[in-house]
Amino acid sequence: MKDSLLSDQAVFDRNTFKWIGLLEQNWQQIRDEATRINTAEIPSLGEISPDHGRIAADRRWRSFFLTGYGYKRAENCARVPLTSTLIEQIPGLVTAVFSVLEAGCHIPRHYGMTKGMLTYHLPLKVPKDREHCWIQIEDKDGLKVHPWAEGQSLLFDDTYNHEVWNNTTEDRYVLLIQVQRPCRGLARIVLKTFLWAVRHSRFVQDIKQHLDNRRDTAAA
């Protein structure tokens, strides 16, 4: 953190990165691409990533992967061409997925593995009863509730405890992106080394293998 170009805080202003404005300008078209995908075609995160353990135990949390740690899912990107073009313009992109919380889904309290990345949500489809569909993030002043609003970005440091609910009868769609935290000097080298190691870890390779198997089965 001493070499970070951003302060240590839980939630950041939507103007922190220039690319956020580009995504917000196109959020409706991104939404249309995302919601054309049948929910049943989107795998549960727990099915393709056993290492996510308890936080993905609720199989109603689904993830449509576009790219992750340098592995592009070409078959998925081809189905959402505008979204794919836009995310390719994001500097320091680590992962990009459409994250779907089906009605009633709950993701228990958890935190991320490194301050080297920031997490971004672009809400695409939010239940009408939005006050009962939210993310709760614990910052230095305590717990804060952040209901999603369509087209309004949320950028946060997921090493702060957070928990997610969809206590409605509708599904929630967001474009979920992880980007490298801007750093200087030695921290940049450490971060790139860390991300290289994660790319080649069992954690990522298991997800890649499960997605490859789904692709090959569908093609057959």
C-alpha positions as CSV (number, residue, x, y, z in Angstrom):
1,M,0.0,0.0,0.0
2,K,2.9,2.4,0.6
3,D,3.5,2.4,-3.2
4,S,-0.2,2.6,-4.1
5,L,-1.4,5.6,-6.1
6,L,-4.8,5.2,-4.4
7,S,-5.6,5.6,-0.7
8,D,-6.5,2.6,1.5
9,Q,-10.3,2.9,1.5
10,A,-13.3,0.5,1.0
11,V,-15.3,2.3,-1.7
12,F,-14.0,4.6,-4.4
13,D,-15.5,7.4,-6.5
14,R,-16.9,6.4,-9.8
15,N,-14.5,8.9,-11.5
16,T,-11.4,7.0,-10.2
17,F,-10.9,5.4,-13.6
18,K,-11.7,7.0,-17.0
19,W,-13.0,3.7,-18.4
20,I,-15.8,3.6,-15.9
21,G,-17.6,6.5,-17.8
22,L,-17.3,4.5,-21.0
23,L,-19.0,1.5,-19.5
24,E,-21.7,3.6,-18.0
25,Q,-22.4,5.3,-21.3
26,N,-23.0,1.9,-22.8
27,W,-24.7,0.1,-19.9
28,Q,-28.0,-0.5,-21.7
29,Q,-26.4,-2.2,-24.6
30,I,-24.2,-4.2,-22.3
31,R,-27.4,-5.2,-20.4
32,D,-29.1,-6.3,-23.6
33,E,-26.2,-8.6,-24.4
34,A,-26.0,-10.0,-20.9
35,T,-29.7,-10.7,-20.5
36,R,-30.0,-12.4,-23.9
37,I,-28.0,-15.3,-22.4
38,N,-30.3,-17.8,-20.8
39,T,-29.6,-18.1,-17.1
40,A,-29.6,-21.9,-17.4
41,E,-26.6,-21.6,-19.7
42,I,-24.6,-19.7,-17.1
43,P,-22.8,-22.1,-14.7
44,S,-22.9,-21.8,-11.0
45,L,-19.5,-20.5,-9.7
46,G,-19.4,-23.3,-7.2
47,E,-19.7,-25.9,-10.0
48,I,-16.7,-24.5,-11.9
49,S,-14.6,-23.3,-9.0
50,P,-14.6,-25.7,-6.0
51,D,-11.9,-23.6,-4.4
52,H,-14.4,-20.8,-3.8
53,G,-15.8,-23.1,-1.1
54,R,-18.4,-21.8,1.3
55,I,-19.0,-18.5,-0.5
56,A,-20.1,-20.3,-3.7
57,A,-22.1,-23.0,-1.9
58,D,-25.3,-21.3,-3.0
59,R,-25.6,-22.6,-6.6
60,R,-27.8,-19.6,-7.5
61,W,-24.7,-17.5,-7.9
62,R,-23.8,-17.8,-11.6
63,S,-20.7,-16.5,-13.5
64,F,-20.4,-16.0,-17.3
65,F,-16.7,-15.6,-17.8
66,L,-15.3,-13.3,-20.5
67,T,-11.7,-13.2,-19.4
68,G,-9.6,-14.0,-16.4
69,Y,-5.9,-13.8,-15.6
70,G,-5.0,-13.6,-19.3
71,Y,-7.3,-16.4,-20.4
72,K,-10.0,-15.1,-22.8
73,R,-13.1,-17.2,-23.3
74,A,-13.5,-16.7,-27.0
75,E,-16.8,-18.6,-27.2
76,N,-18.4,-16.3,-24.6
77,C,-16.9,-13.1,-25.9
78,A,-18.3,-13.9,-29.4
79,R,-21.8,-13.8,-27.9
80,V,-21.4,-10.3,-26.4
81,P,-19.3,-8.4,-29.0
82,L,-19.9,-4.9,-27.7
83,T,-19.1,-5.8,-24.1
84,S,-15.9,-7.6,-25.2
85,T,-14.8,-4.6,-27.2
86,L,-15.3,-2.3,-24.3
87,I,-13.5,-4.4,-21.7
88,E,-10.5,-4.8,-24.0
89,Q,-10.0,-1.0,-23.5
90,I,-9.6,-1.3,-19.7
91,P,-5.9,-0.9,-18.6
92,G,-4.8,-3.5,-16.0
93,L,-7.8,-5.8,-16.6
94,V,-7.6,-9.0,-14.6
95,T,-11.1,-10.6,-14.8
96,A,-14.4,-9.8,-16.4
97,V,-17.6,-11.8,-15.9
98,F,-21.3,-11.4,-15.9
99,S,-22.3,-12.2,-12.4
100,V,-25.9,-13.3,-11.8
101,L,-27.6,-13.6,-8.4
102,E,-30.8,-15.6,-8.8
103,A,-33.8,-14.8,-6.7
104,G,-33.1,-15.6,-3.0
105,C,-29.3,-16.0,-3.4
106,H,-27.0,-15.1,-0.5
107,I,-23.2,-14.8,-0.6
108,P,-21.8,-15.0,2.9
109,R,-19.4,-12.6,4.4
110,H,-15.9,-12.8,2.9
111,Y,-12.9,-10.8,1.7
112,G,-10.5,-10.9,-1.2
113,M,-7.0,-12.2,-1.3
114,T,-5.0,-9.0,-2.2
115,K,-5.1,-5.2,-2.2
116,G,-3.4,-5.5,-5.6
117,M,-6.8,-5.6,-7.3
118,L,-10.0,-3.5,-7.1
119,T,-13.4,-4.9,-7.8
120,Y,-16.0,-3.1,-10.0
121,H,-19.7,-3.6,-10.5
122,L,-21.8,-2.2,-13.3
123,P,-25.4,-3.1,-12.4
124,L,-27.3,-4.2,-15.5
125,K,-30.5,-5.7,-14.2
126,V,-31.6,-4.9,-10.7
127,P,-34.8,-6.2,-9.1
128,K,-37.6,-3.7,-8.7
129,D,-37.4,-4.2,-5.0
130,R,-33.9,-2.9,-5.0
131,E,-33.8,-2.2,-1.3
132,H,-33.8,-5.9,-0.7
133,C,-31.0,-6.6,-3.1
134,W,-27.7,-5.2,-1.9
135,I,-24.0,-5.6,-1.0
136,Q,-22.9,-4.7,2.5
137,I,-19.2,-3.5,2.7
138,E,-17.4,-3.0,6.0
139,D,-15.2,0.1,5.9
140,K,-13.2,1.8,8.7
141,D,-16.4,3.4,10.0
142,G,-18.5,0.2,10.1
143,L,-20.9,-1.6,7.9
144,K,-22.4,0.2,4.9
145,V,-25.2,-1.0,2.7
146,H,-25.0,-0.4,-1.0
147,P,-28.1,-1.3,-3.0
148,W,-27.4,-1.6,-6.7
149,A,-28.9,0.9,-9.2
150,E,-28.9,0.1,-12.9
151,G,-26.1,1.9,-14.8
152,Q,-24.5,3.3,-11.6
153,S,-21.1,1.9,-10.9
154,L,-19.6,0.6,-7.7
155,L,-15.8,0.4,-7.2
156,F,-14.4,-1.1,-4.1
157,D,-11.5,-2.9,-2.4
158,D,-12.7,-6.4,-1.7
159,T,-10.2,-7.0,1.0
160,Y,-12.7,-5.2,3.2
161,N,-15.4,-7.7,4.5
162,H,-18.4,-7.8,2.3
163,E,-21.6,-9.8,2.0
164,V,-24.3,-10.0,-0.7
165,W,-28.1,-10.6,-0.6
166,N,-30.8,-10.9,-3.2
167,N,-33.9,-11.2,-1.0
168,T,-36.3,-10.7,-4.0
169,T,-38.1,-12.8,-6.5
170,E,-36.1,-11.5,-9.5
171,D,-32.5,-12.1,-10.7
172,R,-29.8,-9.5,-10.5
173,Y,-27.2,-9.1,-13.3
174,V,-23.9,-7.1,-13.0
175,L,-20.8,-6.8,-15.1
176,L,-18.1,-7.7,-12.5
177,I,-14.6,-6.6,-13.3
178,Q,-11.3,-6.9,-11.3
179,V,-8.5,-4.5,-12.2
180,Q,-4.9,-4.0,-11.0
181,R,-4.5,-1.3,-8.3
182,P,-2.4,1.5,-9.8
183,C,1.0,1.3,-8.0
184,R,4.5,2.7,-8.5
185,G,8.0,1.2,-8.2
186,L,8.6,-2.2,-6.5
187,A,4.9,-2.7,-5.8
188,R,4.2,-2.9,-9.6
189,I,6.8,-5.7,-10.0
190,V,5.4,-7.6,-6.9
191,L,1.9,-7.3,-8.3
192,K,2.7,-8.5,-11.7
193,T,4.6,-11.5,-10.2
194,F,1.7,-12.3,-7.9
195,L,-0.8,-12.2,-10.8
196,W,1.5,-14.4,-12.9
197,A,1.6,-16.9,-10.1
198,V,-2.2,-16.9,-9.7
199,R,-2.6,-17.4,-13.5
200,H,-0.6,-20.6,-13.2
201,S,-2.1,-21.8,-9.9
202,R,-4.5,-24.7,-9.5
203,F,-7.2,-22.1,-8.4
204,V,-7.3,-20.6,-12.0
205,Q,-6.4,-23.8,-13.9
206,D,-9.3,-25.7,-12.3
207,I,-11.7,-23.0,-13.5
208,K,-10.2,-23.0,-16.9
209,Q,-10.5,-26.8,-17.2
210,H,-14.1,-26.8,-16.1
211,L,-15.0,-24.1,-18.6
212,D,-13.1,-26.0,-21.3
213,N,-15.0,-29.1,-20.5
214,R,-18.3,-27.3,-20.7
215,R,-17.3,-25.8,-24.1
216,D,-16.3,-29.1,-25.5
217,T,-19.4,-30.8,-24.3
218,A,-21.6,-28.1,-25.8
219,A,-19.7,-28.4,-29.1
220,A,-20.1,-32.2,-29.2
